[in-house]
Amino acid sequence: MKSTSQTGLLLTLFMLLLVLLAAFVFLFQGRQRVVEQRDVLQTETADLQQDLAQTELDLAAAEATRAFTADALATAESNTVLLDGELVRSQQEVDALTGQLDAASQTITTLEDEQEAVLAQPPEVAILSPVNGRLLALGEPVNIVMVATDPKGVIAVNLALNEEPFDSFMLEDQTLFTAVVPWEPTEPNEYVIALTAVNSAGITSRTATVTVTVALSDAANRPGINANVALSEDIGGLVSGLRQLPVPNGINARVASGSELRQAQEAYALAQADSPAWLQARLIGQAFDFAPADYVYPDLLQAVQSSSTAAFYEPLGDELLVLEQANPPNAVAQLAYVRQLVFLLQDQNFGLDVLTTGELTLDATLALAALSEGEATVVQENFLEARYLPLAAAVIPETFAIDTATLQEAPAAIANRLLFAYEFGDDFARFLYDEGSYPALNEAWANPPQSTEQILHPEKYAADEGPSLVTLPDLQPVLGSGWALAEENVLGEFMLGQYLAQQLNESQVATAVSGWGGDRFAIYTNEAEGTFVMVLHAVWDTPDDSTEFAALYPNYPTRLFGSSGELQANGGECWEGDGEFICLNQSQQDTLIVRGPELALLLDVVAAIFPTE
């Protein structure tokens, strides 16, 4: 029984062992499955994390695409607005151009009508010399000066004396015909000189007539008239016809001895010296280094105007002085008559007094003088081309009423100022003449050039590119007591170049002054201290032009004073000389040069014109 109990106990223990073993095997196998499931879950988690990262990237890309699309949409909407505006403006421009086209069509129609009316007109004829009512001496040679013009062309010109044919010319459609026909009356009588012309359309002109009286002797009836005066009147008729300008007040010619002629020239020179154009020449010369402070300008002007000449037109008295000569004047002397008669025509038709009244700036005065002298040269050239005198154009400078030899001893800038009209005026006038003949010159007198820039660059005048108006503030309050404004004017491109040429080379000067757009200078003096302050404010066509000037100008004070410049707090640069300073400032298209005795004073002046922020 005891043995059976033990056996049962053992069996029970064995069964428990088996159960434990089975549980262990079951747990081990379950752990393996859990590990495998964990590995699978880790793999899936990693995959999910990768998918999440990719999704985030895709989301960011989508957001960027959305933002880009929104910007593109906004840009497109803005462009649409702009395009709508451009479309409106384009339509407005089309409407404006259509209006201009209609106006141009109407203008063309009007011009065509006017042209037809002009072409239907008969030729214009005139007898320029002798003048109507002239008294001639029997046997005195007379030149009949005639002119005929027609836009269709003149084919025949007929001259008659007392209704008897005297001379005729068969032509080939000449729009302008001039001729000089010599006539020596052989019988005392009253003569009617008649002139007619026929154009290419067969239309005959009105008859131009001049009545003269030939007497046995006219010495008692014509005191003071000699062959030279008569010749000047004949040449005056030719010049009037060639230049297509009348002589409203007649040719007030008078015979003068050589000394009287020189006295008239010297009197005119003194009048120039007392004119506003030269009255402050000493001060300007000192401020811009043109000449020493004690230079005597009236003496120079008198010396320059004392050249020998066969004739001299004095605009202040409206009188043509003709040199008294025992023999008839030679061809060069007659060419001198031509030049002076052009001045007479200019004065009577346009007025030359403005050259000395001070109504114009210094720069504009030089420009107008260039127009006057240049036109005279062009008329002389055309006079010679018409074969009125057997001379070449190279002799024209011999007829200038100016002694160029005297100028060789004058300061260069002053000499060049006096020569400017002669050296550059002819190119300017020839440019206008080539563009539109004498009507273009008439238009230039109606709208005169305003600057030497327009004379040097005629295309700027043709484009109506005038100088900019530059103003300066009243600087007396800045300078203080004792200072007074002595001169305010315009220097101009040419004289600015003369100023720079005293220290810069030719290439530097040309670069520095190119793009000049306008200027204004002022000179204040302090009589008690014997000093001056000069201010030159220039404007330029572009900022680059201003920069070029500002880059080259420092050479001037550096070489003048022999010292380097010092930068200032206002952005400018100043140079110190012997008891004076020069400062340069630049702002956009403007440059400012100031010169005076004290640096602090100049900086105050700069601040008044170029205020800092």
Order of alpha helices (4+ residues) and beta strands (2+ residues): alpha-beta-beta-beta-beta-beta-beta-alpha-beta-alpha-alpha-alpha-alpha-beta-beta-alpha-alpha-alpha-alpha-alpha-alpha-alpha-alpha-beta-alpha-alpha-beta-beta-alpha-alpha-beta-beta-beta-beta-alpha
